[in-house]
Amino acid sequence: MKYDFHTHSKYSADGQGEPELMVKKAIEQGLSGIAVTDHNTIRGGVEAKKYETSDFEVIVGSEIMTDRGEVIGLFLSEEVKYRSFMDVVDEIKNQNGFVIVPHPFDTIRGKSVFPKEEDVRFIDNMEVFNSRCVLTNYNKKAEDFAGKNAVNIIAGSDAHFLREIGSGGVVTESEDIYEAVAKGDFKVFGRRSTPVNMGLSEILRFWKMLRE
């Protein structure tokens, strides 16, 4: 079972993919499922959920900008309304979701949470591989922190374009993906995305802003 736990659709300001096409692309890539984690909304995940099959699962999520940086919620059923770190954590957990810290220690993007040991009790999983981390050291620091502090791991492509889907993720033998996330029962796979994709995302964000 292969899952990409970090993808963005057209409902992210810097994303492009139609949810239906994202599911089709993920199936073509041999994935068993994806989490759609648009910025500050679950709209993409809810839409993609309509295209699930008996062999392919869509997890509704969101990547929320908090006062400390971005936090992903997985298995959400409602929008996360607050923006303070602790309020976001509470909202996610109140939905029986999982609190994920994506791309921690990535100083280039300037949107990352830099976790401390006292934060461990609030974090369910840490993203130890993100395809859009330009420097391998960022992923390595996340892996080291997770290992040192017994935080469950997770990984994803951070895809903003269809071609990036499946470039990062996890493999698990568990057929219950919720239970697998709860246990961090994963082996990570992935390759780094080209920095060109990050640049194109910023251009797309600016273009969408002009159209509004």
BELNORJO-V719111 format. One line per field, one symbol per residue. ss: DSSP state (@ for helix, = for strand, . for the rest). phi: phi as a letter, one per 20 degrees, with the letter a starting at -180 (. if undefined). burial: b if it has 16 or more other C-alpha atoms within 10 Angstrom, else e. A space follows every 10 residues. Layout:
ss->???
phi->???
burial->???
This chain:
ss->.======... ........@@ @@@@@@@@.. ..=======. ..@@@@@@@. ..=..===== ======..== ====...... ....@@@@@@ @@@@...=== =......... ......@@@@ @@..====== .....@@@@@ @@@@@@@@@. .=====..=. .@@@...=== =.....@@@@ @@@...==== ....@@@@@@ @@@@@@@@@@ @.
phi->.dcdebccdf eegddcffgf ffffffffen eercdecffm bdgfffffgf dgcfdbddde bbddedfdpe ceddmeccfe eecegfffgf ffffemeded dekfmeeffm cefdfdgfeg fedebdfebc feffdfffff ffffffffdl efeabaemfd cgfefnfbrc dbefedffff fgemecdecq cfffggffff ffffgfffff ff
burial->bbbbbbbbbb bbbbbbbbbb ebbbbbbeee bbbbbbbbbb bbbbbbbbbe beeeebbbbb bbbbbbeebb bbbbbbebbb ebbebeebbb bbbebebbbb bbbbbbeeee bbbbbeeeeb eebbbbbbbb bbbbeeebbe bbbebbeeee bbbbbbbbbb bbebbbbbbb bbeeeebeeb beebbbebbb ebbeeebbee beebbeeeee ee
